[in-house]
Amino acid sequence: MHRQVLLKGGPVLQFDQPVHADGRTSPVPVVANLFGTPERVAAGLGVALADIPALGQFLAALRSPVPPDGMRDALALAATGCCPAQPAEADQPGAGAGRGDERA
């Protein structure tokens, strides 16, 4: 059922009393297809739909940062708090919003 709804870009599905394969009712509700459309993914991440590719690039850069190129580069990076693989703060979707990098 879930896959059919997902493929059609259907609504979020909430099951208040899901049933296990052995027929027992689960006391824990289940939500499916919460991120079933690109629009819901963007809303869930708190970014505009058009910013999803930039967010993906930013997250990829965090996963594989480029090491500094010598001591001068390392000191410059330490002063700015940024790595060369990351876009400038103003270019990041949701810049400074909830990523824990706000400076006092």
PETA-V89944 format. One line per field, one symbol per residue. burial: # if it has 16 or more other ideal C-beta (glycine too) atoms within 10 Angstrom, else .. Layout:
BEGIN
burial=???
END
This chain:
BEGIN
burial=................................#..#...#.#....#...##.##.##..#...............#........#.....##...........
END
